[in-house]
Amino acid sequence: MWIFLFALESLLFANPLSESKIGIHLIGRYTQGAKEIIFAGPRVIKVLDPQANADMRKAIKDYKTLYPKGIVVMRVWERTPEVHYSLKDDPAASADDFWQGVLEPAIEKLSLEERKMIDYIEGPNEGENTPTWESVDSARWFGRFWERLAERIGKAGFPPCVGSIAVGNPPGTIEEIWAKLEAFLPALRSAKRFKGAWSYHAYSLEYSTDTNVEKWYSLRYRIFYEFLRKKHPDLADLPIILTEGGIDKAGNPQTDGWQARGSKEKYQAWLEWFDKELRKDKQVLGVTLFQIGNPEGWSSFDLEPIASWLAGYLKGAKIKGNSLYNPITFEAPSNSQSSSSSLRGAKQSILLSLRGAKRRSKRHFCHCWHG
């Protein structure tokens, strides 16, 4: 009976994901807006410190219950503020230290059921803990660091999400970018070996919809794939997740996000354009817009004011007023009263939850080459 119930419940909850590649980055609280968006079926979401936050664990559970094939990326911030490595440190030993001191303890705090819902694990964010793209030597150190960290993550049973590359990085001319990517190559090979991905933070500085401008910013990953296709075609199919994205001038939480520099309508129009561009690139699994859940810390980036619009957009439907978009209807099986009762209880629990009601350092901006 329980096998039948599980199979039937999985069948009913295996809802189709959105065709859009727009997702969300959750921080702090699982808000009403976040619930609407989760319910609409984004292809990918990112959560910060679920091991330390019951709200984040609830968001993951709701998402994976409704959309088992959706992608969950986990980032750990806990314990990282005190962690710093330099070029003088051995990169492999530093990766072991980061695994043992940051990632492994966080994973161990999750239950076995919760761990199964995590699809990718990130490491250090941007340039907060390690050398990254300051020089070719830095990129080589970073590549060796991630080669080892990807192995540790992969051998623990999780696909690694390598890089967390800040917008506008690696910096420089095309030739300089390619030289740094070449130095970073061991990390990409390790990511592929362990069925992982790599990540870039895809922000537009000025709401531009000109691809010749955005190839240096929100679409900079296209330069990466041009390099791989020409120099290392065996890696050109490595997936990438844009684990932050949106509008950001220079990383100031109050003054540089979309709310401080444009209207809802302007941001929504840009997101529609951005989504169309992402859908052209099969290696892109999706973007997780920064952020929802922490309006006090990141007020100008907060997605709550456009949450209903985004939920409707993900399902290709229009939202009228503030009503919750509800695309899913459940039909209880008629041939089993006990099955019907059990499933109805589980579904009502999720629906009631859905209907209820980062700390991050300043972005590591470079002086980017504009061509």
Secondary structure, DSSP 8 states (H G I E B T S, - for coil): -HHHHHHHHHHHH-----SS-EEEEE-S---HHHHHHHHT--SEEEEE-GGG-HHHHHHHHHHHHH-TTSEEEEE--TT-TT----TTS-HHHHHHHHIIIIIHHHHHHS-HHHHTT--EEE-S-TTSSS--SSSHHHHHHHHHHHHHHHHHHHHTT--EEEEEE-TT-S-SSHHHHHHHHHHHHHHHHHHHHTT-EEEEEEEESS----HHHHTTTTTTHHHHHHHHHHH-GGGTT--EEEEEEEE-SS--TTTSSHHHHS-HHHHHHHHHHHHHHHTT-TTEEEEEEEEES-TTTSGGG--GGGHHHHHHHHTT----TT-----------TT-HHHHHHHHHHHHHHHHHHH----------------
